Amino acid sequence: MSSRRTNFVKGIRDGFPIALGYFAVSFALGIKATEAGLYPWQAGLMSFLNVTSAGEAAAIALLGVGTTYMEIAFTQLVINIRYLLMSCALSQRLTNKTGLLHRFLIGYGVTDEIFGISVSLDGEYSPYYTYGAIAVAVPGWTLGTLLGSIMGNLLPWRAVSALSVALYAMFIAIILPPAKKSKIIAGLVAVSMLASAVLTFICSKFSLEWFTEGFRIIALTIVISLIAAILFPVKDKEEKNNG
């Protein structure tokens, strides 16, 4: 019980900055949701169930032009499919005693940032760590959307846009510590950023609208991870002791 509490509290501590960043970003989404015709409670419920900035932004845009629910559902699948990869990666890091219910609950709250802090932990980790992060991050995301929908128009748009930068700064802060420890990780981060920029430019230049952000992330993740696994394999504990 003590171990569970310790991991949960640690997750809350690490997830608190994420919650602040989420609040700022979702506040802007709440304003957009109101403009698209959603009631505040609808915008808040959407954030609670979806927990994804790109997915919600796309959904709000589609709702604003009156598209069908089927199109919205397919768009969400495409944009958020990268979370399948993240969930699979985290699933391999959980302790063997972690049951299916715990894995489903973690899957609900897997986001880019929560994945980042969870996967950066050394060795196996307890699901209660991720629960702690989710316990503060999801309410921050939901509350931000709700308040943005209710009172967002009282703030100048430039102020809301400025707050949104906090999320990107926070994500950089997540990847910097492991990058400092390993030159290989630092190099892969740099290559990933460059490859993402180049691929985004190509898609924009040649109007490859079908190759969405979600597909680009998945493609880059698979390709770069495969190359890294072949060139820089990670040794397990037995190999390290023998070598």
C-alpha positions in Angstrom: 0.0 0.0 0.0 2.8 2.4 0.9 4.5 1.7 -2.5 1.2 2.5 -4.3 0.8 5.7 -2.4 4.4 6.7 -3.1 4.0 6.1 -6.8 0.7 7.9 -6.9 2.0 11.0 -5.2 5.1 11.0 -7.5 2.8 10.9 -10.5 0.8 13.8 -9.1 3.9 15.8 -8.6 5.3 15.1 -12.1 1.8 15.6 -13.6 1.1 19.0 -12.1 3.1 21.0 -14.6 1.3 19.0 -17.3 -2.0 20.0 -15.8 -1.0 23.7 -15.9 0.0 23.4 -19.6 -3.2 21.5 -20.4 -5.3 24.2 -18.7 -3.8 26.9 -21.0 -4.2 24.9 -24.2 -7.7 23.6 -23.4 -8.8 27.1 -22.5 -8.3 28.1 -26.1 -10.1 25.0 -27.3 -13.1 26.0 -25.1 -13.3 29.3 -26.9 -13.4 27.6 -30.2 -15.9 25.1 -29.0 -18.3 27.9 -28.1 -17.8 29.5 -31.5 -18.7 26.1 -33.1 -22.0 26.1 -31.2 -21.2 23.7 -28.3 -22.6 24.4 -24.9 -20.0 24.6 -22.1 -21.1 21.3 -20.6 -20.7 19.6 -24.0 -17.2 21.1 -24.5 -16.2 20.0 -21.0 -17.5 16.5 -21.5 -15.7 16.2 -24.9 -12.4 17.1 -23.2 -13.0 14.6 -20.4 -13.7 11.8 -22.8 -11.2 12.7 -25.5 -8.1 14.2 -23.8 -6.3 15.2 -27.0 -5.6 18.7 -28.4 -5.3 17.8 -32.0 -8.3 15.5 -32.0 -10.5 18.0 -30.3 -9.4 20.9 -32.5 -10.2 18.8 -35.5 -13.6 17.8 -34.1 -14.5 21.4 -33.2 -13.6 22.5 -36.7 -15.7 19.7 -38.3 -18.7 20.4 -36.0 -18.5 24.1 -37.0 -19.0 23.2 -40.7 -21.8 20.6 -39.9 -20.0 17.4 -41.0 -21.3 14.0 -40.1 -20.5 12.0 -37.0 -19.0 9.2 -39.0 -16.5 11.6 -40.6 -15.6 13.0 -37.1 -15.1 9.5 -35.8 -12.8 8.5 -38.6 -10.8 11.7 -38.2 -10.4 11.0 -34.6 -9.1 7.5 -35.4 -6.5 8.9 -37.8 -5.3 11.7 -35.6 -5.2 9.7 -32.3 -3.9 6.4 -33.6 -0.4 7.2 -32.4 -1.7 6.6 -28.9 -1.9 2.9 -29.8 1.9 2.8 -30.2 2.4 4.7 -27.0 0.1 2.4 -25.1 1.9 -0.7 -26.5 5.2 0.8 -25.4 4.0 1.5 -21.9 2.4 -1.9 -21.6 5.8 -3.5 -22.0 7.2 -1.4 -19.1 4.4 -2.3 -16.6 5.1 -4.9 -13.9 4.0 -8.5 -14.8 1.3 -8.3 -12.1 -0.5 -5.4 -13.7 -4.0 -6.7 -14.7 -6.0 -5.9 -17.8 -8.2 -3.4 -16.0 -5.2 -1.3 -15.0 -3.9 -1.4 -18.6 -7.3 -0.1 -19.9 -7.4 2.7 -17.3 -3.9 3.8 -18.2 -4.8 3.6 -21.9 -7.6 6.1 -21.3 -5.2 8.8 -20.0 -2.2 8.2 -22.3 -1.2 11.5 -23.9 2.1 12.7 -25.4 3.2 14.3 -22.2 2.0 11.6 -19.8 3.6 9.0 -22.0 6.8 11.1 -21.9 7.1 11.1 -18.1 6.0 7.5 -17.8 8.4 6.0 -20.4 11.3 8.0 -19.0 11.2 6.1 -15.7 13.9 3.5 -15.2 12.9 -0.1 -15.4 9.4 -1.4 -14.7 7.0 1.1 -13.2 3.7 0.9 -11.3 0.4 1.9 -12.9 -0.3 4.1 -9.9 2.4 6.5 -11.1 0.4 7.1 -14.3 -2.8 7.3 -12.3 -1.3 10.1 -10.3 -0.4 12.0 -13.4 -3.8 11.4 -14.9 -5.5 12.5 -11.7 -4.3 16.0 -12.1 -3.8 16.3 -15.9 -7.3 15.2 -17.0 -9.1 17.6 -14.6 -6.8 20.4 -15.7 -7.6 19.7 -19.3 -11.4 19.4 -18.7 -11.6 22.4 -16.4 -9.6 24.6 -18.9 -12.0 23.7 -21.7 -15.1 24.4 -19.5 -13.9 27.8 -18.3 -12.7 28.7 -21.8 -16.1 27.9 -23.1 -17.8 29.9 -20.4 -15.6 33.0 -20.1 -12.9 32.7 -22.7 -14.1 35.7 -24.7 -13.3 38.0 -21.8 -9.6 37.5 -22.5 -7.8 38.9 -25.6 -6.9 36.1 -28.1 -3.2 37.0 -28.0 -3.1 36.3 -24.3 -4.7 32.9 -24.8 -2.3 32.1 -27.6 0.6 33.0 -25.4 -0.5 30.7 -22.7 -0.6 27.8 -25.2 3.2 28.0 -25.6 3.6 26.6 -22.1 2.6 23.1 -23.3 5.4 23.0 -25.9 8.0 24.3 -23.4 6.9 21.7 -20.9 7.2 18.9 -23.5 10.8 20.0 -24.3 11.5 19.9 -20.5 10.4 16.2 -20.5 12.8 15.1 -23.3 15.8 17.1 -22.2 16.8 15.0 -19.1 17.1 11.7 -21.0 18.8 13.4 -23.9 21.4 14.8 -21.6 22.2 11.3 -20.2 22.6 9.7 -23.6 24.2 11.1 -26.8 22.2 8.5 -28.8 18.9 9.7 -27.5 19.9 13.4 -28.0 20.8 12.5 -31.6 17.6 10.7 -32.2 15.6 13.6 -30.8 17.4 16.0 -33.2 16.9 13.6 -36.2 13.2 13.2 -35.3 12.6 16.9 -35.1 14.4 17.5 -38.4 12.5 14.6 -40.1 9.2 15.9 -38.8 9.9 19.4 -40.1 10.9 18.1 -43.5 8.0 15.8 -43.8 5.5 18.5 -42.8 7.1 20.8 -45.4 6.8 18.2 -48.1 3.1 17.5 -47.2 2.3 21.2 -47.3 4.3 21.8 -50.5 2.7 19.0 -52.5 -0.8 19.2 -50.8 -0.7 15.7 -49.3 -3.7 16.3 -47.2 -4.3 12.5 -46.8 -1.0 12.2 -45.0 -2.3 13.8 -41.8 -0.3 14.7 -38.7 -1.4 11.5 -37.0 -0.1 9.3 -39.9 3.2 11.4 -40.0 3.8 10.8 -36.4 3.2 7.0 -36.7 5.4 6.7 -39.8 8.3 8.6 -38.2 8.0 6.7 -35.0 8.1 3.3 -36.7 10.9 4.2 -39.1 13.2 6.0 -36.7 12.6 3.5 -33.9 13.3 0.6 -36.2 16.6 2.2 -37.4 17.6 3.0 -33.8 16.8 -0.5 -32.7 19.0 -1.9 -35.4 21.9 0.5 -35.0 21.8 1.0 -31.3 20.2 -2.1 -29.6 19.6 -1.8 -25.9 21.2 -4.6 -23.9 19.2 -6.2 -21.1 20.6 -6.7 -17.6 21.9 -10.2 -18.3 23.8 -9.1 -21.5 25.3 -6.1 -19.5 26.5 -8.4 -16.7 28.0 -10.8 -19.2 29.5 -8.1 -21.4 
